[in-house]
Amino acid sequence: VINEVTVAVNHISLDLKRILKTFNEIIKRRFKVDKVIAAVLTPKGTFVLNLSPDDEHSDYSELAVYNPLLEFLSVNRDFILNREEILNHINSGNIDLPVKRIEFLPAAYEELKKLDVALAVPIVSNGDLIAVYFIGNKKSGDYFDSQELELLDHLIGEVGVLINNARLYGDLKKLDEAKSSFISVVSHQLRT
């Protein structure tokens, strides 16, 4: 898997859609899951989910920043939400996990159920939550083991770097366009 990621990273441009599509395919194939959804923070402060990234006509939806799942992940940036693990804690009445804002956990569980996914993996850049990968259920019906979660955490870290680089590149392109426009206006003013 690491070799596949290395090859993919070397061939992906800084196009966010291509990055997400490539990693969605790798994660689906490697973990044999029914779906992968990436939710990326937009400049207006919402998280946009691509609900059908493989289709030509993608279906997008937004999660409000005040969503309990996102609120939980924004303060527990290195905690992978595992739906089955949370359910076990809720059913046992023992929701004693080493996390902050534990009161959001039952509502976060409901959000995972609503999206019909097994895991929510936060993607952090410079200490801020910039995206969340929602990983569907395994086609075999099995749960994710600790090795798979560790590998997934590593892969998602790689995606985070690429997402951040794509965003920075987009910002740089906008600044370059603004600079070119400014120079054009100033040049025109100097000629007249």
C-alpha positions in Angstrom: 0.0 0.0 0.0 2.8 2.4 0.9 4.4 1.8 -2.6 1.0 2.4 -4.2 0.7 5.7 -2.3 4.2 6.7 -3.2 3.5 6.1 -6.9 0.2 7.9 -6.7 1.7 11.0 -4.9 4.4 11.3 -7.6 1.7 11.3 -10.4 -1.0 13.5 -8.8 -1.1 17.1 -9.7 -2.1 19.7 -7.1 -5.7 19.3 -8.1 -7.8 18.6 -5.0 -10.5 16.6 -6.9 -7.8 14.3 -8.4 -6.1 13.9 -5.0 -9.3 12.9 -3.3 -10.4 10.6 -6.1 -7.1 8.8 -6.2 -7.0 8.3 -2.4 -10.6 7.2 -2.3 -9.8 4.5 -4.8 -6.7 3.4 -2.9 -8.6 3.2 0.4 -11.6 1.4 -1.2 -9.4 -1.2 -2.8 -7.0 -1.7 0.1 -9.6 -1.9 2.9 -12.4 -3.4 0.8 -15.0 -0.9 2.0 -18.3 0.0 0.4 -17.7 3.7 0.3 -15.3 6.5 1.1 -16.4 10.1 1.6 -14.1 13.1 2.0 -15.4 16.2 3.7 -13.1 19.2 3.0 -13.3 22.5 4.8 -14.3 25.4 2.5 -13.3 29.0 2.8 -16.8 29.8 4.0 -16.3 27.5 7.0 -18.4 24.5 6.0 -17.3 21.0 5.2 -18.3 19.8 1.7 -18.9 16.1 1.3 -18.6 14.5 -2.1 -21.2 11.7 -1.7 -20.5 10.0 -5.0 -16.9 10.8 -6.0 -16.8 8.1 -8.7 -19.8 9.4 -10.7 -19.5 11.9 -13.5 -22.2 14.0 -11.8 -21.0 14.2 -8.2 -23.5 14.7 -5.4 -22.3 17.2 -2.9 -23.6 18.0 0.5 -22.5 20.3 3.4 -21.9 19.6 7.0 -22.3 22.7 9.2 -19.2 23.4 11.4 -21.5 23.1 14.4 -22.2 19.5 13.6 -21.6 17.4 16.8 -19.3 15.0 14.9 -17.1 17.9 13.6 -17.2 19.6 17.0 -15.9 16.4 18.6 -13.2 15.9 16.0 -12.1 19.6 16.1 -11.0 19.1 19.8 -9.9 15.5 19.4 -7.9 15.9 16.2 -5.9 12.7 16.6 -8.8 10.4 17.5 -10.3 8.1 14.9 -14.1 7.8 15.5 -15.0 4.1 15.2 -18.7 3.6 15.2 -18.6 0.0 16.6 -16.3 1.0 19.4 -18.5 4.0 20.3 -21.6 1.8 20.3 -19.9 -0.7 22.6 -19.1 2.1 25.0 -22.6 3.5 24.9 -24.3 0.1 25.4 -22.0 -0.7 28.3 -22.8 2.6 29.9 -19.1 3.3 30.1 -18.2 6.2 27.9 -14.9 6.7 29.6 -12.5 7.5 26.8 -9.4 9.7 26.9 -11.1 12.5 24.9 -12.3 16.0 25.3 -16.0 17.0 25.0 -17.2 13.4 25.6 -20.8 14.8 25.7 -20.6 15.0 21.9 -19.9 11.3 21.5 -23.5 10.0 21.4 -24.5 12.6 18.8 -21.3 11.9 16.9 -22.3 8.3 16.8 -25.7 9.2 15.4 -24.0 11.3 12.6 -21.8 8.3 11.7 -25.0 6.1 11.6 -26.7 8.7 9.4 -23.8 8.7 6.9 -23.7 4.9 7.2 -19.9 4.8 7.7 -17.7 2.9 10.1 -15.0 5.4 10.7 -14.4 9.2 10.8 -10.7 10.1 10.4 -9.8 13.7 11.0 -7.2 15.5 8.8 -5.3 18.2 10.5 -2.9 20.8 9.1 -1.1 23.4 11.3 -3.3 22.3 14.3 -6.6 23.0 12.4 -9.2 20.4 11.2 -9.1 20.8 7.4 -11.0 17.7 6.4 -12.5 14.4 7.5 -12.4 11.1 5.8 -15.5 9.0 6.3 -14.7 5.3 5.7 -17.6 3.0 5.0 -18.2 -0.5 6.3 -16.0 -3.4 5.1 -17.7 -5.5 2.5 -16.8 -8.6 4.5 -18.7 -7.3 7.5 -15.6 -7.5 9.6 -14.4 -4.6 11.9 -11.2 -2.7 11.4 -8.3 -4.1 13.4 -5.6 -2.0 15.1 -3.1 -2.6 12.2 -5.6 -1.4 9.6 -6.4 1.7 11.7 -2.7 2.5 12.0 -2.2 2.1 8.3 -5.3 4.2 7.6 -4.1 6.9 9.9 -0.8 7.0 8.0 -2.6 7.2 4.6 -4.9 9.9 5.8 -1.8 11.9 7.0 -0.4 11.7 3.5 -3.7 13.0 2.1 -3.6 15.8 4.6 -0.3 17.0 3.3 -1.5 16.8 -0.3 -4.8 18.7 0.5 -2.8 21.4 2.3 -0.4 21.7 -0.7 -3.3 21.9 -3.1 -5.0 24.6 -1.1 -1.7 26.6 -0.8 -1.2 26.2 -4.6 -4.7 27.5 -5.3 -4.1 30.5 -3.0 -0.8 31.2 -4.8 -2.6 31.0 -8.2 -5.2 33.5 -7.0 -2.4 35.9 -5.8 -0.6 35.6 -9.0 -3.7 36.4 -11.0 -4.4 39.4 -8.7 -0.8 40.6 -9.2 -1.1 40.3 -13.0 -4.3 42.2 -13.0 -2.8 44.9 -10.8 0.2 45.2 -13.1 -2.0 45.4 -16.2 -4.1 48.2 -14.6 -1.0 50.2 -13.5 0.6 49.7 -16.9 -2.5 51.0 -18.6 -2.7 54.0 -16.3 1.0 54.9 -17.0 0.4 54.8 -20.7 -2.5 57.2 -20.6 
